[in-house]
Amino acid sequence: MKSWLVTFAVLAGLTMPAHAQLTVDVDNVGADELTIAVPGLPTPQSTETPAGTTAELGNKISDVIVSNLRSSGLFKPLSRNQVRGISFSEVTAPQFPYWTGTSASALIQGFVRSNGDGKLTVGCYLYDVALETELTRQGFVVDPGDWRRAAHKCADSIYSRLTGESPFFDSRIAYIAETGPKDNRRKRLAIMDSDGANHRFITNGQATALTPRFSPDYKRIVYLSFLDGNPRIYVYEIGTGRQTLITQSTNPTFAPRWSPDGKTILYSMAIAGNTDIYKVSAQGGEPKRLTFSPGIDIGGSFSPDGSRIVFESDRSGSQQLYVMSADGGNERRISFGGGRFATPEWSPRGDLIAFTKIAGNFRVGVMTPSGGGQRLLTNSWQDEAPTWAPNGRIIQFFRTTRGSGKTGIWQVDLTGRNERQLPTPVNGSDPAWGPLLP
């Protein structure tokens, strides 16, 4: 799907006001959520489309924007059911006295219009209620079936304007969908939007699937597959559905991960009781061994610039985190203190490494690449396998419920305050958050 950004300010010969100062501080743990009103998006004329009428889509888009903003933990949206509806003529001329009375500091208005070519134009406007000024306006031309992407892109533009951070709503998540009893789990590769919508299964469950990760260009997913007990690393092409076998072995194999340029895949393999990290071309070929210490080295994740790799190793007697050069060598331990550390993943911003800490229970936390600033963000019985949002501000992980053994996909922001579970049709584990959609 392609989405075309329409810069209405340029088309209309307008400029954006430079003096508006409404912002949200993503690092202020004690800050109140910003109240933001999101009425339904009107249409100049209700028109039938394959996805419903433009009037119906205006309400649905508003609902998705509300859900996106609320999930970030930074906003308190007033939905269309909490405020009055607006007319098409009000989109560019807000009735500010009314909105001031709602306690909203910001206002999102927009519209949905059917074009002559069968596509939709979705307008998205952000206003500062107190200053009665427009902060940003954008528009998107999409196929009717892609109306959700227009909603995500609108929410992304609002998030970016008010926080100054990169967005993350218009992205997808891969994970392992689990069904069946504990001793006979069926594990399938699945994919969904960042809010859990548009869910679909990628594999049929005949082979067990594990540890998926998106390629940097978003076109492929690497994952581990077990058929007849033998591990294989596959790359799945999202657009075509084609699968390519990268490497296979009778030796235990773990955790394939992409390099930032998409040319190399890291993984771990156990040979004669020793587990080491290897890398192989994303096209397949002969792997290269990167670690040589006795013990178990596993879970490699590249830094965003591709110069370093973080991994876990028990060479010191327990699972701890280490950083080494991208071609191996210069290995340095970065985790200290009580407990074990596992499943490290480097933030796309490069400033933090997420991990699982095992000390009685399993908790997700972050530290700097030098090992400083260690913080635990969750406190449940078993939270593990963190994966980063594209903007490096939110972490996704899977949680196992004590007693029942049920697993689900959760996320938490870097403050540790805002936890939420993503809806999935079955149990879920091993999440992987992809980059923003192109």
C-alpha positions in Angstrom: 0.0 0.0 0.0 1.2 3.5 -0.7 0.1 6.6 1.1 0.7 10.0 -0.4 1.2 12.9 2.0 -0.6 16.1 1.0 0.9 19.2 2.5 -2.3 21.4 2.6 -0.4 24.4 3.8 1.6 24.5 0.6 -1.4 23.8 -1.6 -3.4 26.5 0.1 -0.6 29.0 0.2 -0.6 29.1 4.0 2.2 29.1 6.6 2.2 27.5 10.0 2.3 29.7 13.1 5.7 29.7 14.6 4.8 31.0 18.1 2.7 28.2 19.4 4.4 26.4 22.3 2.1 23.5 23.2 4.4 20.5 23.9 4.5 17.2 25.8 7.6 16.3 27.8 8.1 12.5 27.3 10.8 12.4 30.0 8.7 14.0 32.8 7.6 11.0 34.8 5.3 13.1 37.0 3.7 15.1 34.3 -0.1 14.9 33.7 -1.4 13.6 30.5 -2.3 16.2 27.9 -6.1 16.5 27.4 -6.8 16.4 23.6 -10.2 16.5 22.0 -10.8 14.2 19.0 -14.3 14.7 17.5 -15.4 12.5 14.6 -14.1 13.5 11.2 -16.9 14.9 9.0 -17.3 14.5 5.3 -18.5 17.0 2.7 -20.8 14.3 1.3 -21.4 10.8 2.7 -20.2 8.5 -0.1 -20.2 4.7 -0.4 -16.7 3.1 -0.5 -15.7 -0.6 -0.3 -14.8 0.0 3.3 -18.0 1.8 4.3 -19.4 5.3 3.8 -17.1 8.2 4.3 -19.3 9.3 7.3 -18.7 5.9 8.9 -15.0 6.0 8.2 -14.7 9.5 9.7 -15.9 8.0 13.0 -13.7 5.0 12.8 -10.6 7.1 12.0 -11.3 9.3 15.0 -11.6 6.2 17.2 -8.2 4.8 16.0 -6.5 8.2 16.6 -8.0 8.2 20.2 -6.8 4.7 20.8 -3.3 5.4 19.5 -2.8 8.5 21.5 -4.1 7.0 24.7 -1.8 4.0 24.3 1.3 6.2 24.4 0.5 7.1 28.0 1.1 10.8 27.3 -2.4 11.9 26.3 -5.9 11.9 27.7 -8.1 11.9 24.6 -11.7 13.1 24.7 -13.4 10.8 22.2 -16.2 11.7 19.8 -18.7 10.2 22.3 -17.5 12.8 24.9 -17.6 15.9 22.7 -20.0 17.3 20.2 -19.8 16.5 16.5 -18.4 19.1 14.1 -19.5 20.2 10.6 -17.2 20.1 7.5 -17.0 23.9 7.5 -15.6 23.8 11.1 -12.5 21.8 10.2 -10.5 24.9 9.4 -12.5 27.2 11.6 -12.7 25.6 15.1 -15.3 26.9 17.6 -12.7 27.6 20.2 -15.1 28.9 23.0 -16.7 25.5 23.0 -13.4 23.6 23.1 -12.1 25.8 25.9 -15.1 24.6 28.0 -14.1 20.9 27.5 -10.8 21.3 29.4 -8.9 20.2 26.3 -5.5 21.8 25.7 -5.3 20.6 22.1 -7.8 19.8 19.4 -7.6 17.4 16.5 -10.0 18.0 13.6 -10.1 16.5 10.1 -12.2 15.2 7.3 -12.7 12.3 5.0 -13.5 12.9 1.3 -14.1 10.5 -1.5 -12.0 11.4 -4.6 -13.1 10.8 -8.2 -10.5 8.1 -8.7 -11.9 5.9 -5.9 -9.3 6.9 -3.3 -9.9 8.8 -0.1 -8.4 12.1 1.1 -8.1 12.2 4.9 -7.3 15.6 6.4 -5.7 16.0 9.8 -5.4 19.3 11.7 -4.0 20.0 15.2 -4.9 23.2 17.1 -3.7 24.8 20.4 -7.0 25.6 22.1 -5.7 28.2 24.5 -3.8 30.2 21.8 -6.5 29.5 19.2 -3.8 28.7 16.7 -3.1 25.9 14.2 -0.1 23.8 15.0 0.1 21.5 12.0 -2.0 20.2 9.1 -1.4 17.1 7.0 -3.4 15.0 4.6 -3.2 11.5 3.2 -4.5 10.0 0.0 -5.2 6.3 0.5 -7.2 3.4 -0.9 -10.5 3.0 1.2 -9.2 -0.3 2.6 -6.2 1.5 4.1 -8.2 4.0 6.1 -6.5 2.6 9.3 -3.1 3.6 8.0 -4.4 7.2 7.5 -5.5 7.2 11.1 -2.2 5.9 12.3 -0.3 8.5 10.2 -2.5 11.3 11.6 -1.8 10.1 15.2 1.9 9.9 14.3 1.9 13.5 13.1 0.2 14.7 16.3 2.6 12.7 18.5 5.6 14.1 16.6 4.4 17.7 16.7 3.6 17.6 20.5 6.6 15.6 21.7 9.3 16.4 19.2 10.0 12.6 19.0 9.8 10.2 16.1 6.4 8.4 15.8 5.6 4.7 15.9 1.9 4.1 15.4 2.1 3.3 11.6 4.1 0.1 12.2 3.5 -3.6 12.5 4.4 -6.3 15.0 5.3 -9.9 14.4 5.0 -12.4 17.2 4.6 -16.1 17.9 0.9 -17.2 18.2 0.6 -20.0 20.7 -2.3 -22.6 21.0 -2.7 -26.0 22.5 -1.7 -27.5 25.8 1.6 -26.6 27.5 3.3 -29.9 26.6 2.2 -29.8 22.9 2.2 -26.1 21.9 1.4 -25.1 18.4 3.5 -22.0 17.6 2.8 -20.0 14.4 4.3 -16.8 13.1 1.7 -14.0 13.0 1.7 -10.3 12.1 -0.6 -7.4 13.1 -0.7 -3.6 13.2 0.8 -1.8 16.1 -2.6 -1.7 17.8 -3.4 -5.4 17.2 -5.7 -4.8 14.1 -5.4 -6.5 10.8 -4.1 -9.7 12.4 -3.0 -12.6 10.2 -1.1 -15.9 10.6 2.0 -16.3 8.4 2.8 -20.0 9.0 0.4 -22.9 9.4 1.9 -24.4 12.6 3.2 -27.7 11.0 6.7 -26.5 12.0 7.3 -24.6 15.3 8.2 -20.9 14.7 10.3 -18.8 17.1 12.0 -15.4 17.6 10.9 -13.4 14.5 12.5 -10.1 13.6 11.7 -7.5 10.9 14.4 -6.5 8.4 15.4 -2.8 8.4 13.6 -2.2 5.1 10.4 -3.8 6.5 10.2 -6.2 3.5 11.2 -9.4 5.3 11.0 -11.3 8.6 13.7 -13.7 9.8 12.7 -16.4 12.2 13.7 -19.8 13.5 11.7 -22.9 12.4 11.8 -26.4 13.8 10.6 -29.3 11.6 11.3 -32.9 12.7 13.4 -31.5 15.5 15.9 -29.8 13.2 16.4 -26.0 13.4 16.3 -23.8 10.3 16.5 -20.1 9.8 14.1 -18.7 7.2 13.5 -15.3 5.7 9.9 -14.6 4.9 9.1 -11.9 2.2 6.1 -10.0 3.4 5.0 -8.8 0.0 5.2 -12.1 -1.9 4.9 -14.7 0.8 8.0 -16.4 -0.4 10.3 -18.1 2.1 14.1 -18.5 1.7 16.1 -21.0 3.8 19.2 -19.2 5.1 20.9 -22.0 7.1 20.0 -25.3 8.7 21.8 -27.6 11.1 21.3 -30.6 13.3 22.9 -28.5 16.1 20.7 -26.4 18.4 20.2 -22.9 16.9 18.9 -19.7 18.5 17.7 -16.1 18.0 18.4 -14.9 14.5 18.8 -11.1 14.2 19.4 -8.7 11.4 22.3 -6.3 10.9 21.2 -2.6 10.5 22.0 -2.7 6.8 20.0 -5.9 6.2 22.9 -7.8 4.7 23.8 -10.0 7.6 22.0 -12.3 10.1 23.4 -13.1 13.6 22.4 -16.3 15.3 23.7 -18.6 18.0 24.5 -22.3 17.5 25.6 -25.0 20.0 28.4 -27.4 18.9 29.8 -30.1 21.2 28.4 -28.4 24.3 29.6 -24.9 23.5 27.3 -22.2 22.2 28.7 -19.4 20.1 27.5 -16.5 18.0 27.8 -16.7 14.3 26.9 -14.4 11.4 25.8 -15.4 7.9 24.9 -13.5 4.7 21.2 -12.7 4.5 21.4 -14.6 1.1 22.7 -17.7 2.8 26.2 -19.1 2.6 29.0 -20.1 4.9 28.6 -18.7 8.5 31.4 -17.0 10.4 32.0 -17.7 14.1 32.3 -14.5 16.2 32.8 -15.8 19.8 35.2 -18.4 21.1 34.9 -18.4 24.9 33.9 -21.6 26.7 30.2 -21.6 27.7 27.0 -20.3 26.3 27.1 -17.1 24.1 23.6 -16.2 22.8 21.3 -13.4 21.9 23.3 -11.0 19.7 21.8 -7.6 18.8 23.6 -5.0 16.7 24.0 -1.3 17.7 22.1 1.0 15.2 25.4 2.0 13.5 26.4 -1.7 13.1 29.7 -1.3 14.9 29.0 -3.3 18.0 27.0 -6.3 19.2 25.4 -6.9 22.6 24.9 -10.5 23.7 24.5 -12.7 26.8 27.0 -15.1 28.1 27.6 -17.3 31.1 31.4 -17.2 30.8 31.6 -15.5 34.2 29.5 -18.3 35.9 26.0 -16.8 35.3 24.1 -15.1 32.5 25.4 -11.6 32.0 25.5 -9.0 29.2 28.6 -8.2 27.1 29.4 -5.9 24.2 31.8 -6.7 21.5 32.9 -5.4 18.1 30.8 -6.3 15.1 33.3 -8.8 13.9 34.0 -10.3 17.3 36.7 -9.3 19.8 37.0 -6.4 22.3 34.5 -8.2 24.5 33.5 -6.3 27.7 31.0 -7.2 30.4 28.4 -4.4 31.0 25.9 -6.0 33.5 26.7 -6.2 37.2 24.7 -6.7 40.4 22.5 -9.5 41.7 20.6 -11.8 39.3 21.1 -12.9 35.7 20.6 -10.9 32.5 19.3 -12.2 29.2 17.7 -11.3 25.8 19.4 -7.9 25.2 18.3 -5.7 22.4 19.8 -2.4 21.4 17.5 0.6 21.1 17.1 2.1 17.5 18.2 5.4 19.1 21.4 3.8 20.2 21.2 5.2 23.7 19.9 2.2 25.7 19.9 -1.6 25.7 16.7 -3.4 26.9 17.1 -6.7 28.7 15.4 -9.4 30.8 16.6 -9.5 34.4 16.1 -12.8 36.3 16.2 -12.5 40.0 13.3 -14.5 41.5 11.0 -13.2 38.8 11.6 -12.0 35.3 11.5 -8.3 34.7 12.2 -6.0 31.7 14.7 -3.2 32.1 17.1 -0.9 30.4 20.7 0.2 30.8 23.1 2.3 28.8 25.6 0.6 26.4 28.3 1.1 29.0 26.2 -0.7 31.7 25.1 2.5 33.6 21.7 3.7 34.5 20.1 0.3 35.0 16.4 0.6 35.5 13.7 -2.0 35.8 10.4 -1.1 34.1 8.1 -4.0 34.9 7.4 -6.1 38.0 5.4 -9.1 37.2 6.0 -12.8 37.6 7.6 -13.4 34.2 8.2 -10.6 31.7 10.8 -11.3 29.0 12.1 -10.8 25.5 11.9 -7.0 25.0 11.7 -5.4 21.6 11.8 -1.7 20.8 9.2 0.6 19.1 10.7 2.4 16.0 11.2 5.6 18.0 13.0 3.9 20.9 10.5 5.2 23.5 8.3 2.2 24.1 9.3 -1.5 24.8 7.2 -4.5 24.0 7.6 -7.9 25.7 5.7 -11.0 26.5 4.2 -11.8 29.9 3.5 -15.3 31.2 0.7 -15.6 33.8 1.6 -17.5 36.9 -0.4 -20.7 37.3 -2.2 -20.7 34.0 0.9 -20.4 31.8 -1.0 -18.1 29.5 1.2 -15.7 27.5 0.3 -12.2 26.1 2.0 -9.3 24.4 2.5 -6.2 26.5 4.2 -2.9 26.2 5.6 -0.3 28.6 7.2 3.1 28.1 10.5 4.2 29.5 8.9 5.8 32.6 7.7 2.4 33.6 4.2 3.9 34.3 2.3 3.1 31.2 1.7 -0.6 30.7 -0.9 -2.1 28.4 -1.7 -5.4 26.8 -2.2 -5.7 23.1 -5.2 -7.7 21.9 -4.3 -11.0 20.2 -6.7 -13.8 19.2 -4.6 -16.4 20.9 -1.6 -16.5 23.4 1.4 -14.6 22.2 5.2 -14.6 22.8 8.4 -13.5 21.2 7.2 -10.1 19.9 9.1 -8.1 17.3 8.3 -4.5 16.6 9.0 -3.4 13.0 10.2 0.0 11.7 7.7 2.6 10.4 5.9 1.5 7.3 7.2 3.1 4.1 
